[in-house]
């Protein structure tokens, strides 16, 4: 499924087919609601402005490429990962806090050249049993903002 150069009110499980590759490019998206979705094919999101992003309990089994986006909201990525291909998050600006909690990344996750103005807890180790697991490691390079912070209220 391709969405290019569009203004989109909401993308959710009712507006996409998770058995197909998902490609979003150069879109303005009010709400990206990927709650509780297991994607069967690769998801690529490039050069989009996203006002609200929710990926709680999303599994990007065939990988995620998330590049050159602007996300205005906080993001809660809980019980996520379970990826059989890389997750690549590069050259994005995250205006809110990006929370990772109890995620199990089976393949490598790459976090490179991003700006986290609200910081993140991706690398924070504090709750045995609920810390993020990186079975094949991670690459974290050249990011602005802390990736080992608790969310400040």
Backbone bond lengths (Angstrom), bond angles and torsions (degrees), N, CA, C in turn:
res aa  C-N    CA-C-N  psi(-1)  N-CA   C-N-CA  omega(-1)  CA-C   N-CA-C  phi
1 X - - - 1.452 - - 1.521 108.25 -
2 X 1.305 116.68 129.91 1.460 121.79 -179.08 1.514 110.01 -117.03
3 X 1.328 113.33 134.39 1.460 121.30 171.30 1.521 105.27 -128.32
4 X 1.332 117.21 115.18 1.460 120.84 -178.93 1.524 109.94 -132.26
5 X 1.335 114.78 137.83 1.461 121.98 174.19 1.533 112.50 52.52
6 X 1.329 115.90 46.84 1.459 120.50 -178.06 1.526 110.88 -124.48
7 X 1.319 115.18 156.15 1.461 122.05 167.52 1.520 105.32 -102.14
8 X 1.335 116.09 120.73 1.456 121.18 -171.74 1.525 109.24 -123.60
9 X 1.314 116.46 128.15 1.464 121.32 178.45 1.532 110.68 -69.48
10 X 1.339 116.97 -51.78 1.460 119.92 -176.43 1.523 110.31 -152.51
11 X 1.332 114.97 135.92 1.455 121.73 171.23 1.520 106.42 -118.38
12 X 1.339 116.24 125.26 1.452 120.83 179.46 1.521 109.34 -149.34
13 X 1.329 116.98 -172.07 1.463 120.88 -177.03 1.529 112.37 -61.51
14 X 1.322 118.14 -22.64 1.453 121.13 178.42 1.517 114.26 -80.38
15 X 1.337 117.02 -14.88 1.465 119.53 -176.62 1.528 113.75 -112.04
16 X 1.336 116.51 1.92 1.467 120.09 178.97 1.523 109.79 -132.61
17 X 1.315 115.44 160.33 1.456 122.52 174.91 1.525 106.91 -109.57
18 X 1.341 116.85 107.95 1.467 120.78 -174.39 1.522 112.93 -71.03
19 X 1.335 118.33 -6.98 1.459 120.79 176.94 1.534 111.65 -87.48
20 X 1.334 116.72 -3.95 1.469 122.77 178.30 1.522 109.60 -111.60
21 X 1.337 117.16 154.57 1.464 118.34 171.23 1.534 109.58 -59.88
22 X 1.314 116.73 144.62 1.461 122.68 178.98 1.524 107.49 -112.73
23 X 1.333 116.23 128.80 1.461 121.59 179.73 1.524 108.40 -133.63
24 X 1.335 115.54 117.20 1.464 122.32 176.20 1.520 107.09 -118.48
25 X 1.328 116.95 126.76 1.455 119.89 -178.15 1.526 110.51 -142.58
26 X 1.316 116.32 133.12 1.465 122.85 175.18 1.526 112.56 54.96
27 X 1.324 116.11 42.30 1.458 120.73 -179.34 1.528 110.72 -111.12
28 X 1.308 115.73 153.38 1.460 122.69 169.12 1.523 104.82 -106.45
29 X 1.326 115.53 118.06 1.459 121.04 -173.00 1.519 108.95 -121.56
30 X 1.327 116.90 122.56 1.458 119.70 177.18 1.523 110.42 -70.72
31 X 1.342 118.05 -51.41 1.466 120.79 -178.34 1.521 110.20 -134.25
32 X 1.326 114.95 121.40 1.457 122.52 172.20 1.523 105.83 -105.71
33 X 1.330 116.39 102.48 1.466 123.08 -173.63 1.526 108.84 -111.15
34 X 1.326 115.34 93.17 1.457 121.64 179.62 1.530 110.54 -107.82
35 X 1.303 118.86 35.00 1.460 123.20 -176.43 1.525 110.51 -68.62
36 X 1.340 115.60 127.06 1.454 121.74 173.33 1.511 115.60 63.90
37 X 1.316 117.48 32.56 1.465 121.03 -178.30 1.527 109.34 -109.03
38 X 1.331 116.53 134.36 1.453 121.45 170.23 1.524 107.67 -105.27
39 X 1.312 115.19 109.13 1.462 120.91 -178.27 1.522 109.06 -80.51
40 X 1.328 116.62 128.91 1.458 122.20 -177.57 1.522 112.27 -87.53
41 X 1.319 117.32 -17.30 1.466 123.05 -179.70 1.529 108.65 -128.68
42 X 1.318 115.54 171.62 1.460 121.05 -178.35 1.525 111.76 -63.40
43 X 1.321 114.83 144.66 1.458 122.31 175.66 1.530 107.55 -115.41
44 X 1.326 116.15 126.40 1.468 121.99 178.72 1.520 107.96 -124.17
45 X 1.324 115.62 123.91 1.463 121.49 177.46 1.525 106.84 -127.93
46 X 1.335 116.04 116.44 1.475 121.91 -175.37 1.528 110.89 -131.11
47 X 1.307 114.68 137.97 1.460 122.78 170.77 1.523 113.32 52.08
48 X 1.330 116.99 45.51 1.460 121.45 178.66 1.524 110.69 -112.46
49 X 1.308 115.79 153.26 1.462 122.43 170.17 1.522 105.61 -107.24
50 X 1.337 115.18 122.21 1.463 121.35 -175.02 1.525 108.09 -121.73
51 X 1.323 116.43 118.24 1.468 120.50 -179.29 1.520 111.14 -75.21
52 X 1.326 118.14 -47.64 1.466 123.16 -179.87 1.515 108.97 -129.52
53 X 1.340 116.17 125.99 1.459 120.14 -179.01 1.516 109.11 -127.36
54 X 1.338 115.96 125.79 1.455 121.60 179.29 1.523 108.86 -130.29
55 X 1.329 116.89 113.73 1.467 122.21 -179.78 1.526 110.43 -123.39
56 X 1.313 116.79 28.30 1.457 122.45 179.45 1.530 109.77 -56.23
57 X 1.325 116.39 125.49 1.463 122.92 176.10 1.533 112.83 58.01
58 X 1.324 117.10 39.36 1.466 122.18 176.23 1.518 109.19 -98.53
59 X 1.302 116.45 138.90 1.456 121.87 177.81 1.520 108.72 -116.97
60 X 1.316 115.31 116.45 1.459 121.73 178.34 1.532 107.41 -97.73
61 X 1.325 116.11 71.88 1.459 123.24 -171.99 1.526 112.80 -54.44
62 X 1.310 117.46 -42.50 1.466 122.08 -177.56 1.522 112.32 -99.38
63 X 1.331 116.07 18.43 1.450 120.85 173.81 1.515 113.81 99.23
64 X 1.316 112.75 161.29 1.461 122.45 178.03 1.517 107.71 -137.84
65 X 1.317 115.63 131.21 1.464 121.53 170.56 1.522 105.30 -117.07
66 X 1.324 115.91 114.82 1.462 123.11 -176.69 1.526 106.52 -125.17
67 X 1.349 116.75 99.67 1.460 121.58 -167.23 1.530 111.17 -132.82
68 X 1.329 116.33 135.25 1.465 125.00 172.23 1.526 113.39 59.42
69 X 1.328 116.34 41.66 1.456 121.62 179.65 1.523 110.69 -108.12
70 X 1.317 115.01 160.65 1.460 122.90 171.93 1.520 106.88 -119.17
71 X 1.341 116.58 120.46 1.463 121.91 178.50 1.519 107.70 -115.79
72 X 1.334 115.95 122.66 1.457 121.03 -173.65 1.526 113.85 -89.66
73 X 1.317 118.82 -20.67 1.464 122.28 -175.35 1.525 111.95 -98.84
74 X 1.333 115.38 168.45 1.456 120.88 164.88 1.527 107.23 -64.14
75 X 1.326 116.00 155.51 1.460 121.37 176.23 1.520 107.78 -128.19
76 X 1.328 117.02 129.40 1.457 122.47 174.25 1.515 108.09 -111.58
77 X 1.334 115.01 110.71 1.459 120.97 177.53 1.514 107.39 -111.90
78 X 1.321 115.98 91.13 1.451 122.59 -177.44 1.523 109.11 -112.68
79 X 1.326 115.25 141.46 1.474 122.82 -179.82 1.528 110.67 55.09
80 X 1.313 116.70 41.28 1.458 121.74 -177.34 1.509 112.23 -105.96
81 X 1.309 114.67 -164.55 1.454 121.34 -178.54 1.509 110.78 91.12
82 X 1.342 115.54 -122.98 1.464 123.04 -179.19 1.528 110.61 52.57
83 X 1.323 114.44 38.05 1.455 121.65 -176.36 1.524 111.07 -92.62
84 X 1.313 115.95 130.85 1.474 122.17 176.96 1.528 110.77 -90.68
85 X 1.344 116.93 -10.65 1.465 124.04 173.87 1.526 107.60 -128.55
86 X 1.320 116.28 164.70 1.468 121.76 -178.33 1.521 113.23 -55.87
87 X 1.312 113.78 147.58 1.457 121.99 165.53 1.514 105.75 -106.98
88 X 1.325 116.32 123.04 1.467 121.82 -177.99 1.519 108.31 -118.45
89 X 1.323 115.29 121.56 1.461 122.54 178.06 1.524 106.06 -123.73
90 X 1.346 116.21 104.76 1.458 121.24 -171.96 1.519 112.57 -136.36
91 X 1.312 115.73 141.34 1.463 124.46 170.58 1.524 113.28 56.23
92 X 1.330 116.10 41.94 1.457 122.25 178.26 1.516 110.41 -108.79
93 X 1.313 115.56 162.51 1.463 121.88 170.11 1.522 106.52 -118.87
94 X 1.325 115.49 121.73 1.462 122.45 177.45 1.524 107.33 -110.34
95 X 1.324 116.60 111.29 1.469 121.07 -177.08 1.518 112.55 -78.51
96 X 1.321 118.77 -28.46 1.458 122.18 179.76 1.517 110.98 -102.90
97 X 1.322 115.62 -176.28 1.453 121.75 177.24 1.531 109.24 -74.64
98 X 1.327 117.29 135.54 1.462 122.41 178.51 1.526 107.39 -107.82
99 X 1.326 115.38 102.13 1.461 121.50 -176.00 1.525 111.16 -95.06
100 X 1.317 115.35 128.48 1.466 123.01 172.27 1.526 105.63 -115.96
101 X 1.339 118.01 125.04 1.456 120.54 -178.60 1.526 108.67 -141.98
102 X 1.320 115.78 125.18 1.460 121.48 175.16 1.533 111.48 58.48
103 X 1.339 116.69 42.36 1.463 121.50 176.80 1.527 109.35 -98.32
104 X 1.314 116.26 141.66 1.458 121.97 176.81 1.525 108.03 -119.49
105 X 1.317 115.22 105.87 1.461 120.95 -179.22 1.527 108.06 -93.79
106 X 1.337 116.45 110.89 1.459 121.15 -176.50 1.518 111.84 -78.16
107 X 1.310 117.50 -36.87 1.464 122.33 173.74 1.521 107.64 -108.93
108 X 1.296 115.02 172.76 1.456 121.19 -175.31 1.524 112.02 -58.94
109 X 1.321 115.63 147.20 1.458 122.30 170.87 1.523 106.50 -117.39
110 X 1.322 115.46 133.08 1.469 121.90 -178.11 1.526 107.50 -115.16
111 X 1.327 115.68 120.75 1.460 122.61 177.54 1.530 105.92 -121.65
112 X 1.333 117.23 103.53 1.463 120.09 -169.78 1.530 110.88 -139.49
113 X 1.343 115.53 135.14 1.468 122.85 171.71 1.523 113.94 59.41
114 X 1.331 117.24 38.29 1.461 122.58 178.30 1.517 110.66 -104.17
115 X 1.314 115.56 161.46 1.460 122.20 172.07 1.520 107.43 -116.42
116 X 1.326 115.96 116.79 1.460 122.81 178.61 1.531 107.09 -107.57
117 X 1.323 117.90 88.36 1.466 119.39 -177.05 1.521 111.38 -69.09
118 X 1.326 117.52 -26.95 1.467 121.55 178.58 1.513 112.77 -101.14
119 X 1.329 117.85 4.35 1.463 125.12 -179.95 1.523 111.84 70.00
120 X 1.350 115.89 -174.20 1.464 122.96 -176.39 1.523 109.61 -156.50
121 X 1.319 115.42 161.95 1.467 120.44 176.13 1.531 111.79 -114.03
122 X 1.328 117.37 20.31 1.461 122.10 -177.52 1.528 112.00 -49.20
123 X 1.318 118.04 -45.91 1.459 121.90 -174.01 1.526 113.18 -100.89
124 X 1.310 117.79 5.72 1.456 121.85 179.57 1.523 109.75 -71.67
125 X 1.313 116.59 129.12 1.462 122.40 177.84 1.523 107.67 -115.12
126 X 1.332 116.92 109.14 1.458 118.67 -178.38 1.515 114.81 -146.77
127 X 1.314 119.04 -24.99 1.462 121.43 -176.00 1.520 110.11 -118.26
128 X 1.297 117.06 91.83 1.464 118.66 179.22 1.525 109.36 -50.81
129 X 1.305 116.10 132.62 1.454 121.22 -178.18 1.514 113.38 95.52
130 X 1.332 117.12 -21.02 1.459 120.24 -179.34 1.524 112.86 -124.14
131 X 1.338 117.41 -1.22 1.459 120.15 176.78 1.526 109.13 -67.08
132 X 1.306 115.98 154.95 1.461 120.96 178.21 1.525 109.66 -66.79
133 X 1.325 115.98 144.13 1.465 122.73 -179.85 1.519 107.80 -115.08
134 X 1.336 115.35 132.49 1.467 122.15 -179.80 1.531 107.37 -119.92
135 X 1.324 117.45 88.31 1.463 121.56 -173.33 1.520 113.01 -64.99
136 X 1.336 118.56 -31.48 1.458 122.29 178.57 1.517 111.81 -119.45
137 X 1.329 115.76 24.34 1.452 121.11 175.83 1.517 113.57 80.82
138 X 1.311 113.06 -175.41 1.453 120.67 -179.97 1.516 108.89 -148.51
139 X 1.318 114.26 158.71 1.464 121.61 172.37 1.520 105.66 -120.41
140 X 1.311 115.86 119.50 1.459 122.23 177.54 1.520 106.03 -126.08
141 X 1.345 116.51 111.45 1.460 121.07 -174.51 1.521 112.08 -139.84
142 X 1.311 115.27 137.89 1.458 123.38 165.32 1.529 113.82 55.42
143 X 1.321 116.38 41.85 1.461 121.04 176.83 1.522 109.77 -98.54
144 X 1.313 116.14 152.31 1.453 122.24 172.97 1.523 106.70 -106.00
145 X 1.324 116.06 129.56 1.461 121.38 -176.16 1.512 109.59 109.58
146 X 1.307 115.37 156.60 1.468 121.22 -178.35 1.515 110.59 -84.99
147 X 1.331 116.75 141.41 1.450 122.87 177.56 1.529 111.67 -112.41
148 X 1.321 116.25 14.33 1.474 120.73 -178.65 1.540 110.48 -133.28
149 X 1.310 116.28 37.14 1.473 122.29 -174.27 1.518 111.59 -111.59
150 X 1.322 115.98 147.24 1.448 121.21 166.72 1.520 108.16 -76.39
151 X 1.330 116.13 153.31 1.451 120.32 176.34 1.529 108.07 -68.98
152 X 1.302 115.26 130.04 1.457 120.64 176.32 1.522 108.79 -89.91
153 X 1.295 116.31 129.10 1.465 119.50 -178.92 1.510 111.39 -88.84
